[in-house]
Amino acid sequence: MEKTRPLWSNPLQFVFACISYAVGLGNVWRFPYLCQMYGGGSFLVPYIIMLIVEGMPLLYLELAVGQRMRQGSIGAWRTISPYLSGVGIASVVVSFFLSMYYNVINAWAFWYLFHSFQDPLPWSVCPLNGNHTGYDEECEKASSTQYFWYRKTLNISPSLQENGGVQWEPALCLLLAWLVVYLCILRGTESTGKVVYFTASLPYCVLIIYLIRGLTLHGATNGLMYMFTPKMEQLANPKAWVNAATQIFFSLGLGFGSLIAFASYNEPSNNCQKHAIIVSLINSFTSIFASIVTFSIYGFKATFNYENCLKKVSLLLTNTFDLEDGFLTASNLEQVKGYLASAYPSKYSEVFPHIKNCSLESELDTAVQGTGLAFIVYTEAIKNMEVSQLWSVLYFFMLLMLGIGSMLGNTAAILTPLTDSKIISSHLPKEAISVETGFHHVGQAGLELLTSGLVCLVNCAIGMVFTMEAGNYWFDIFNDYAATLSLLLIVLVETIAVCYVYGLRRFESDLKAMTGRAVSWYWKVMWAGVSPLLIVSLFVFYLSDYILTGTLKYQAWDASQGQLVTKDYPAYALAVIGLLVASSTMCIPLVALGTFVLHHLKRGDAAPVA
């Protein structure tokens, strides 16, 4: 008898799982950056268009495939055609790479969360130097938040070549992060289904609290005006459209196999079309909502730094030229500086090197994304808020919920195909998987526990590389190259497989038989033509961008300057980048070739002897 497939308790649980997976750190730390870079409010035009022609159709396609085939990514694509097993394997490989490094972000979030209970916050002031005669030199050249990130959290090495040792504190945080993930996936959909209610909803509670606080901060309107002031000329910039399409694609988590895995636990009659639209819209709404929160905080930080700069310059000029207290203001500062420079040229030239050029616009122009936004810019703003410990705890708790929610999807993309294909059970003695009790197969439950434990253990062990002194450089390599070209190729093959190998009409009739609803012309046009063409365009853009870039470079921390410097990747790092891309993409043609050869060998063996 075929084992009954576990199901979500209700459709809402499935929607929460998809939202928890799709809504992640990219919504908080990449979308605001793209808005800032590509025209503020006008960036929403290409973003919404890409959501309609790419995001929704491809999300619906993956959910429909998972629900129809009722298997993980490997089994689903093997059912469509044995030659397509490599598509599922490629998805598992990419998800494995992602799991290796993604949980390190949760480890950093744990580290900052634990330090958030200190008063004052450890990143709010520079530590004293060894002689206790002043502040640490590296911290003074950078800033207290940069120092805490690069020196105290990462203890980063000067270059990729200097690996250094494993940092035990981040390593312990990584162990904790993996333990939390393991406990969440311990009993499959039963435990994951309960956890996703929290990981999907709690970030919104924190964002709402932060929005209320952010809008009441001094200077918040400066940030919001900067974000939503449309720069219509950016609509003619191809990169704005490419980045809008890329953000939609990666934000929804297409190609990893997680959505197929989640949908495979649905009732066959589930309305996956409705759920695809709901998840897509909520994901995009979250990006815009998080941007409003981010830019209110960003405006506060920029205004604080600008006014602080003005105070220092005013104090310097007041003391040097014996001006009346309060005489200098933001409106007359430049005029007074010009007068002092002409009236007292020698005296002014002495203090000129110490006079900073204060500009609110330049403070707002600083474009930061990724870990820089999450662990430097936000902490810079938080340290200047009243009751900063409370806001710090809330913020890093939200990051944890977002990160863990995404990790549940990543691990599901690995575990579901493994348990479906019985890869591990086939290598265990029959006695280990044959015990029965009550309603459940203890052996099967034990097998799932073992599989989950092995996946978490292997990922955690490899992830220790990212806790070394050069770990952040390896993190950037995996983050930039492990899941870009590979995912585009995987999803392109998926759409071609459904529309032209399995057959669009056949797939349409399957969906109608399952859900009782006909598939509209819009979905068919997107699947068969528009979405694949868009993916090909993105694929060509990425390839040409890598080729035109020439030697790949990375940002290394220079302690002597207290800032990032650009360096070339060494040869072995380029080899690792090539392997990351090839190891997943090559699964598709190699498995197809292997299947073709085995098929012909079997046919040859079965041929009658003359």
VMD Tcl script that draws the C-alpha trace (Angstrom):
set ca {
  {0.00 0.00 0.00}
  {1.31 3.45 -0.88}
  {1.84 5.59 2.22}
  {-0.74 8.36 2.52}
  {0.90 11.71 1.85}
  {0.75 14.12 4.81}
  {-1.38 17.22 4.22}
  {-1.55 20.76 5.59}
  {-4.21 21.02 8.32}
  {-6.01 23.67 6.24}
  {-5.39 25.89 3.19}
  {-4.56 28.86 5.44}
  {-1.59 26.94 6.83}
  {-0.26 26.43 3.30}
  {-0.66 30.15 2.47}
  {1.17 31.10 5.67}
  {3.99 28.68 4.78}
  {4.35 30.27 1.32}
  {4.24 33.81 2.75}
  {6.74 32.91 5.48}
  {9.08 31.50 2.82}
  {8.64 34.20 0.14}
  {8.64 37.21 2.46}
  {12.22 37.34 3.63}
  {15.23 39.52 4.18}
  {15.26 40.62 0.52}
  {12.01 42.54 1.12}
  {13.63 44.47 3.96}
  {17.18 45.00 2.75}
  {17.12 44.89 -1.07}
  {13.86 46.42 -2.29}
  {14.39 49.77 -0.45}
  {17.88 49.94 -2.00}
  {16.48 49.38 -5.51}
  {13.85 52.10 -4.93}
  {16.63 54.44 -3.89}
  {18.83 53.55 -6.86}
  {16.21 53.50 -9.63}
  {13.88 56.43 -9.31}
  {12.09 56.18 -5.97}
  {8.33 56.03 -6.61}
  {8.82 55.57 -10.36}
  {10.56 52.20 -9.71}
  {7.14 50.84 -8.72}
  {6.05 51.01 -12.40}
  {8.49 48.35 -13.73}
  {8.15 46.43 -10.45}
  {4.35 46.05 -10.74}
  {4.56 45.21 -14.48}
  {7.12 42.47 -13.73}
  {4.90 41.16 -10.95}
  {2.04 40.71 -13.46}
  {4.02 39.22 -16.37}
  {6.60 37.22 -14.42}
  {5.96 36.83 -10.68}
  {2.34 35.65 -10.54}
  {2.47 33.30 -13.58}
  {5.67 31.53 -12.51}
  {4.53 31.21 -8.90}
  {1.21 29.73 -10.08}
  {3.09 27.33 -12.37}
  {5.26 25.95 -9.54}
  {2.35 25.62 -7.11}
  {0.25 23.88 -9.79}
  {3.07 21.42 -10.63}
  {3.59 20.53 -6.94}
  {-0.13 20.09 -6.31}
  {-0.68 18.04 -9.49}
  {2.32 15.71 -9.14}
  {2.13 15.48 -5.31}
  {5.89 15.04 -5.02}
  {9.00 17.08 -4.31}
  {10.94 18.75 -7.13}
  {12.85 15.63 -8.28}
  {9.79 13.36 -8.41}
  {7.56 16.05 -9.93}
  {9.81 16.68 -12.92}
  {10.63 12.95 -13.32}
  {6.85 12.33 -13.60}
  {6.63 14.86 -16.43}
  {9.61 13.23 -18.18}
  {12.44 10.94 -16.93}
  {14.82 13.20 -18.87}
  {13.85 16.14 -16.61}
  {14.93 14.60 -13.28}
  {17.99 16.85 -13.46}
  {15.77 19.93 -13.07}
  {14.66 18.72 -9.63}
  {18.21 17.69 -8.69}
  {19.47 21.16 -9.73}
  {16.81 22.76 -7.49}
  {17.91 20.60 -4.54}
  {21.59 21.50 -5.14}
  {20.80 25.25 -5.25}
  {18.66 24.95 -2.09}
  {21.50 23.07 -0.41}
  {23.94 25.88 -1.28}
  {21.45 28.46 -0.01}
  {20.91 26.62 3.28}
  {24.66 26.43 3.81}
  {25.10 30.19 4.01}
  {21.60 31.65 4.64}
  {21.39 30.43 8.23}
  {24.57 32.38 8.99}
  {22.38 35.52 8.76}
  {20.18 34.05 11.50}
  {23.34 33.40 13.54}
  {24.31 37.08 13.21}
  {20.75 38.09 14.15}
  {21.00 35.93 17.30}
  {24.36 37.54 18.13}
  {22.94 41.07 17.83}
  {19.75 40.06 19.68}
  {21.76 38.82 22.67}
  {23.79 42.04 22.73}
  {20.62 44.16 22.47}
  {19.94 43.71 26.19}
  {23.10 45.64 27.18}
  {23.01 49.26 28.32}
  {24.48 51.09 26.53}
  {24.26 49.09 23.30}
  {27.76 47.74 22.53}
  {27.76 49.30 19.04}
  {26.76 52.75 20.28}
  {30.24 53.78 21.48}
  {33.83 53.03 20.48}
  {35.89 50.99 22.96}
  {38.97 52.50 24.61}
  {42.41 51.68 23.22}
  {44.95 49.50 25.05}
  {46.42 52.43 27.01}
  {42.95 53.79 27.96}
  {44.09 57.19 26.69}
  {41.54 57.44 23.88}
  {39.26 55.44 21.61}
  {40.33 52.47 19.48}
  {41.99 53.79 16.31}
  {40.11 51.51 13.88}
  {36.77 52.45 15.46}
  {37.53 56.18 15.32}
  {38.39 55.97 11.60}
  {35.23 53.99 10.82}
  {32.26 54.31 13.21}
  {31.10 52.46 16.30}
  {28.48 50.47 14.32}
  {30.97 49.51 11.57}
  {33.55 48.56 14.19}
  {31.11 46.30 16.03}
  {30.10 44.61 12.76}
  {33.50 44.12 11.15}
  {35.66 43.65 14.26}
  {33.46 42.32 17.07}
  {30.95 40.27 15.05}
  {32.98 39.07 12.06}
  {36.55 39.78 13.30}
  {37.14 40.06 9.58}
  {40.50 39.38 7.94}
  {42.12 41.90 5.54}
  {41.56 39.64 2.52}
  {40.07 36.37 1.29}
  {43.52 34.74 1.27}
  {43.85 35.08 5.06}
  {41.25 32.58 6.29}
  {42.04 32.76 10.00}
  {40.33 30.50 12.49}
  {36.70 29.77 13.36}
  {35.26 32.43 15.71}
  {33.69 30.48 18.55}
  {30.92 33.01 19.42}
  {29.44 33.23 15.88}
  {29.95 29.45 15.60}
  {27.81 28.88 18.73}
  {25.15 31.22 17.33}
  {25.17 29.19 14.08}
  {24.68 25.96 16.07}
  {21.74 27.61 17.84}
  {20.26 28.78 14.51}
  {20.42 25.25 13.10}
  {18.97 23.77 16.31}
  {15.97 26.14 15.99}
  {15.47 25.16 12.32}
  {15.71 21.45 13.21}
  {13.10 21.79 15.98}
  {10.79 23.61 13.54}
  {10.99 20.86 10.88}
  {11.15 17.96 13.34}
  {7.72 16.51 12.52}
  {7.34 17.61 8.91}
  {4.19 19.54 7.98}
  {2.76 18.95 11.46}
  {5.43 21.08 13.19}
  {6.23 23.39 10.25}
  {2.54 24.20 9.82}
  {2.33 25.52 13.40}
  {5.62 27.44 13.27}
  {4.75 29.36 10.06}
  {1.87 31.13 11.78}
  {4.49 32.89 13.92}
  {7.25 33.33 11.31}
  {4.74 34.78 8.81}
  {2.75 37.08 11.11}
  {5.19 38.36 13.76}
  {7.40 40.34 11.30}
  {4.28 42.35 10.32}
  {3.57 43.14 13.97}
  {7.13 44.43 14.40}
  {6.99 46.38 11.12}
  {3.75 48.07 12.20}
  {5.30 49.01 15.57}
  {8.41 50.28 13.76}
  {6.27 52.24 11.29}
  {4.48 54.06 14.13}
  {7.82 54.78 15.81}
  {9.56 55.66 12.53}
  {6.93 58.20 11.47}
  {7.28 60.02 14.80}
  {11.08 60.34 14.50}
  {12.64 63.69 13.70}
  {13.58 63.76 10.00}
  {11.43 60.77 8.97}
  {9.65 62.88 6.33}
  {13.03 63.68 4.71}
  {13.55 59.96 4.08}
  {10.01 59.34 2.83}
  {10.11 62.32 0.47}
  {13.46 61.11 -0.87}
  {12.10 57.60 -1.48}
  {8.77 58.49 -3.09}
  {9.87 61.47 -5.18}
  {9.69 59.87 -8.65}
  {12.61 60.24 -11.04}
  {10.75 59.48 -14.27}
  {13.94 59.44 -16.38}
  {14.81 56.11 -14.70}
  {11.94 54.46 -16.61}
  {14.18 54.67 -19.71}
  {17.01 52.91 -17.83}
  {17.12 49.18 -18.81}
  {18.80 48.31 -15.51}
  {15.73 49.53 -13.61}
  {13.58 47.00 -15.49}
  {16.15 44.21 -15.15}
  {16.45 44.79 -11.40}
  {12.65 44.94 -11.01}
  {12.34 41.56 -12.77}
  {15.24 40.11 -10.76}
  {13.77 41.32 -7.45}
  {10.37 39.75 -8.21}
  {12.01 36.51 -9.35}
  {14.28 35.98 -6.34}
  {11.93 37.49 -3.76}
  {9.24 34.89 -4.50}
  {11.82 32.10 -4.23}
  {11.19 30.62 -7.68}
  {13.27 27.65 -8.84}
  {14.41 26.40 -5.43}
  {11.79 23.65 -5.29}
  {10.39 24.96 -1.97}
  {7.07 26.07 -3.49}
  {6.68 22.72 -5.30}
  {7.40 20.92 -2.00}
  {4.85 23.00 -0.06}
  {2.17 22.59 -2.74}
  {2.70 18.82 -2.85}
  {1.10 18.61 0.63}
  {-2.11 20.29 -0.59}
  {-5.46 18.67 -1.25}
  {-5.69 18.11 -5.05}
  {-8.78 20.32 -5.20}
  {-7.02 23.30 -3.58}
  {-7.39 26.60 -5.50}
  {-3.67 27.20 -6.10}
  {-4.40 30.01 -8.60}
  {-6.00 32.12 -5.88}
  {-3.15 31.33 -3.49}
  {-0.51 32.29 -6.09}
  {-2.16 35.72 -6.50}
  {-2.50 36.22 -2.73}
  {1.13 35.27 -1.98}
  {2.47 37.43 -4.86}
  {0.49 40.49 -3.78}
  {1.35 40.10 -0.09}
  {5.04 39.69 -0.97}
  {5.05 42.90 -3.05}
  {2.98 44.81 -0.49}
  {5.50 43.79 2.19}
  {8.38 45.14 0.09}
  {6.68 48.54 -0.26}
  {5.59 48.56 3.39}
  {9.11 47.65 4.58}
  {10.51 50.44 2.37}
  {8.29 53.03 4.09}
  {9.55 51.79 7.47}
  {13.18 51.69 6.26}
  {13.14 55.17 4.75}
  {11.50 56.75 7.80}
  {14.39 55.28 9.85}
  {16.84 56.24 7.10}
  {15.56 59.84 7.10}
  {15.98 60.00 10.88}
  {19.56 58.71 10.65}
  {20.47 61.07 7.80}
  {18.90 64.09 9.55}
  {20.62 63.18 12.84}
  {24.02 62.88 11.13}
  {23.46 66.12 9.16}
  {22.44 68.13 12.23}
  {25.28 66.60 14.25}
  {27.70 67.67 11.51}
  {26.27 71.22 11.57}
  {26.68 71.39 15.37}
  {30.35 70.36 15.18}
  {31.14 72.88 12.41}
  {29.21 75.66 14.20}
  {31.00 74.93 17.49}
  {34.40 74.92 15.77}
  {33.77 78.26 14.00}
  {32.17 79.85 17.07}
  {35.14 78.95 19.29}
  {37.79 79.85 16.69}
  {36.36 83.21 15.67}
  {34.71 84.06 19.02}
  {31.22 84.28 17.52}
  {28.06 84.73 19.56}
  {26.45 81.46 20.71}
  {23.53 80.50 18.49}
  {24.54 82.98 15.78}
  {25.36 80.23 13.26}
  {22.37 78.35 11.78}
  {21.86 75.94 8.88}
  {20.55 78.80 6.73}
  {23.45 81.23 7.22}
  {26.35 78.80 7.69}
  {27.61 78.87 4.09}
  {27.33 82.68 3.94}
  {29.27 83.10 7.22}
  {31.92 80.60 6.08}
  {32.48 82.67 2.92}
  {32.74 85.89 4.94}
  {35.22 84.37 7.45}
  {37.36 82.92 4.64}
  {37.71 86.40 3.02}
  {38.00 88.42 6.25}
  {40.41 86.10 8.13}
  {42.14 84.05 5.40}
  {45.13 82.78 7.42}
  {43.07 81.84 10.49}
  {40.37 80.21 8.34}
  {42.97 78.18 6.40}
  {44.18 76.68 9.70}
  {40.74 75.32 10.64}
  {39.58 74.55 7.07}
  {40.81 70.88 7.09}
  {38.59 70.25 10.15}
  {35.44 71.77 8.60}
  {33.24 69.02 7.21}
  {30.92 69.65 4.28}
  {27.48 68.99 5.80}
  {24.79 67.90 3.32}
  {21.46 66.23 4.00}
  {21.23 65.19 0.33}
  {24.59 63.37 0.42}
  {23.53 61.59 3.64}
  {20.34 60.40 1.92}
  {22.23 59.48 -1.26}
  {24.26 56.81 0.52}
  {22.87 53.62 -1.04}
  {23.31 50.51 1.12}
  {21.80 47.04 0.78}
  {22.17 43.59 2.31}
  {24.06 43.10 5.55}
  {25.29 46.71 5.43}
  {21.70 47.98 5.73}
  {20.63 45.38 8.30}
  {23.62 45.44 10.64}
  {25.18 48.90 10.14}
  {22.61 51.46 8.92}
  {19.72 50.22 11.10}
  {21.95 49.87 14.18}
  {23.26 53.39 13.55}
  {19.67 54.67 13.73}
  {18.63 52.45 16.64}
  {21.49 53.63 18.90}
  {20.19 57.21 18.65}
  {16.58 56.34 19.56}
  {15.15 56.59 23.05}
  {14.87 53.19 24.77}
  {17.25 51.86 22.11}
  {17.43 48.39 23.69}
  {13.71 47.82 23.09}
  {13.91 48.84 19.41}
  {17.02 46.72 18.92}
  {15.38 43.61 20.42}
  {12.28 44.10 18.25}
  {14.30 44.65 15.07}
  {16.59 41.63 15.41}
  {13.70 39.43 16.53}
  {11.94 40.44 13.28}
  {15.07 39.57 11.24}
  {15.14 36.16 12.94}
  {11.50 35.46 12.10}
  {12.07 36.44 8.46}
  {15.24 34.35 8.24}
  {13.80 31.25 9.94}
  {10.66 31.42 7.77}
  {12.81 31.35 4.64}
  {14.95 28.54 6.07}
  {11.86 26.35 6.57}
  {11.20 26.64 2.83}
  {14.84 25.97 1.94}
  {15.00 22.82 4.04}
  {11.62 21.62 2.71}
  {13.06 21.91 -0.82}
  {15.84 19.49 0.21}
  {13.96 17.12 2.52}
  {10.78 16.54 0.48}
  {12.59 15.12 -2.60}
  {14.91 13.06 -0.36}
  {12.07 11.45 1.61}
  {9.92 10.98 -1.55}
  {12.72 9.27 -3.45}
  {13.71 7.09 -0.45}
  {17.40 7.75 -1.20}
  {18.35 7.45 2.46}
  {15.95 4.61 3.37}
  {17.38 2.41 0.60}
  {20.77 2.51 2.35}
  {19.38 1.58 5.80}
  {18.67 -1.95 7.08}
  {15.02 -3.03 6.73}
  {14.72 -3.45 10.52}
  {15.29 0.32 10.95}
  {12.23 1.25 8.90}
  {9.75 -1.57 9.51}
  {8.47 -0.92 13.03}
  {4.78 0.01 13.32}
  {2.74 1.36 16.19}
  {-0.69 3.07 16.47}
  {-1.60 5.11 13.42}
  {1.97 6.00 12.37}
  {4.92 4.11 11.03}
  {7.56 4.78 13.68}
  {10.19 3.67 11.20}
  {9.00 6.25 8.66}
  {8.84 8.97 11.31}
  {12.30 7.95 12.50}
  {13.54 8.06 8.92}
  {12.24 11.61 8.48}
  {13.87 12.61 11.79}
  {17.15 11.07 10.64}
  {16.98 12.75 7.22}
  {16.20 16.15 8.79}
  {18.99 15.70 11.33}
  {21.55 14.72 8.66}
  {20.66 17.65 6.41}
  {20.90 20.12 9.32}
  {24.13 18.59 10.60}
  {25.88 18.60 7.21}
  {24.76 22.17 6.47}
  {25.84 23.35 9.93}
  {29.27 21.69 9.60}
  {29.91 23.27 6.18}
  {28.46 26.58 7.41}
  {31.30 26.85 9.95}
  {33.40 28.11 7.01}
  {31.36 31.34 7.18}
  {32.29 31.89 10.86}
  {36.00 32.09 10.04}
  {37.81 35.43 9.81}
  {37.46 35.34 6.00}
  {33.96 33.85 6.31}
  {32.13 37.00 5.24}
  {34.01 37.01 1.92}
  {32.91 33.41 1.28}
  {29.38 34.41 2.32}
  {29.39 37.10 -0.38}
  {30.61 34.58 -2.99}
  {27.75 32.17 -2.19}
  {25.22 34.99 -1.95}
  {26.23 36.49 -5.32}
  {26.83 33.37 -7.42}
  {25.23 30.23 -5.91}
  {21.68 31.07 -6.96}
  {21.52 33.55 -9.83}
  {22.19 32.06 -13.27}
  {21.29 28.60 -11.95}
  {17.77 29.61 -10.89}
  {17.07 31.44 -14.14}
  {18.02 28.33 -16.11}
  {15.99 26.03 -13.83}
  {12.79 28.10 -14.11}
  {13.27 28.49 -17.88}
  {13.46 24.70 -18.28}
  {10.45 24.32 -15.95}
  {8.23 26.55 -18.11}
  {9.40 24.84 -21.33}
  {8.83 21.42 -19.72}
  {5.25 22.19 -18.70}
  {4.24 24.00 -21.91}
  {6.09 22.00 -24.58}
  {7.11 18.62 -23.08}
  {4.14 17.77 -20.85}
  {1.89 19.90 -23.05}
  {0.01 23.05 -22.12}
  {-3.39 21.59 -23.10}
  {-2.76 18.47 -21.04}
  {-1.62 20.55 -18.06}
  {-4.68 22.78 -18.47}
  {-7.05 19.80 -18.45}
  {-5.25 18.37 -15.35}
  {-5.78 21.64 -13.48}
  {-9.43 21.77 -14.54}
  {-9.96 18.18 -13.38}
  {-8.29 18.94 -10.03}
  {-9.84 22.29 -9.16}
  {-12.94 22.36 -11.37}
  {-11.85 25.71 -12.83}
  {-10.70 26.44 -16.38}
  {-7.31 28.13 -16.85}
  {-7.73 31.61 -18.38}
  {-5.92 32.80 -21.52}
  {-3.77 35.17 -19.43}
  {-1.94 32.36 -17.62}
  {-1.46 30.37 -20.83}
  {-0.01 33.34 -22.73}
  {2.37 34.14 -19.86}
  {3.53 30.53 -19.44}
  {3.95 29.75 -23.12}
  {5.53 33.00 -24.30}
  {6.02 36.12 -22.19}
  {7.60 34.63 -19.03}
  {10.14 32.38 -20.86}
  {11.22 35.29 -23.08}
  {11.66 37.46 -20.01}
  {13.80 34.80 -18.28}
  {15.96 34.43 -21.42}
  {16.46 38.23 -21.43}
  {17.51 38.17 -17.77}
  {19.82 35.22 -18.42}
  {21.52 37.04 -21.33}
  {21.84 40.22 -19.24}
  {23.55 38.38 -16.37}
  {25.92 36.52 -18.70}
  {26.91 39.69 -20.58}
  {27.27 41.57 -17.28}
  {29.69 38.94 -15.95}
  {31.65 38.94 -19.23}
  {31.85 42.76 -19.44}
  {32.83 43.05 -15.77}
  {36.12 41.27 -16.54}
  {37.95 40.17 -13.41}
  {35.46 39.68 -10.59}
  {36.13 41.83 -7.52}
  {35.09 41.92 -3.88}
  {34.98 44.44 -1.04}
  {37.57 43.82 1.71}
  {37.77 45.59 5.08}
  {40.89 47.71 5.57}
  {41.36 48.22 9.33}
  {44.06 50.88 8.85}
  {41.66 53.08 6.82}
  {38.47 52.03 8.60}
  {36.68 51.43 5.30}
  {36.05 48.88 2.52}
  {38.52 48.60 -0.36}
  {38.08 46.79 -3.68}
  {40.26 43.74 -4.42}
  {40.44 41.10 -7.17}
  {39.28 37.58 -6.39}
  {42.18 35.08 -6.30}
  {42.22 32.26 -8.86}
  {40.92 29.61 -6.45}
  {37.93 31.82 -5.53}
  {37.08 32.16 -9.24}
  {37.27 28.35 -9.51}
  {34.81 28.02 -6.59}
  {32.45 30.52 -8.28}
  {32.61 28.46 -11.49}
  {31.89 25.24 -9.54}
  {28.93 26.83 -7.72}
  {27.30 27.76 -11.02}
  {28.25 24.58 -12.90}
  {27.40 22.05 -10.16}
  {23.71 22.96 -10.30}
  {23.23 23.95 -13.96}
  {25.09 20.90 -15.31}
  {22.69 18.56 -13.46}
  {20.04 19.26 -16.12}
  {21.96 18.16 -19.28}
  {24.03 15.44 -17.53}
  {21.00 13.67 -16.01}
  {19.15 13.92 -19.34}
  {22.18 12.40 -21.11}
  {22.52 9.68 -18.47}
  {18.82 8.80 -18.77}
  {19.13 8.65 -22.56}
  {22.16 6.30 -22.39}
  {20.52 4.00 -19.79}
  {17.32 3.91 -21.82}
  {19.20 2.79 -24.93}
  {21.31 0.26 -23.01}
  {18.15 -1.32 -21.55}
  {16.57 -1.38 -25.01}
  {19.72 -3.09 -26.32}
  {19.63 -5.72 -23.54}
  {15.97 -6.42 -24.22}
  {16.53 -6.93 -27.97}
  {16.02 -10.58 -29.10}
  {19.13 -12.56 -30.00}
  {19.21 -13.65 -33.63}
}
mol new
graphics top color blue
foreach p $ca { graphics top sphere $p radius 0.5 }
foreach p [lrange $ca 0 end-1] q [lrange $ca 1 end] { graphics top cylinder $p $q radius 0.2 }
display resetview
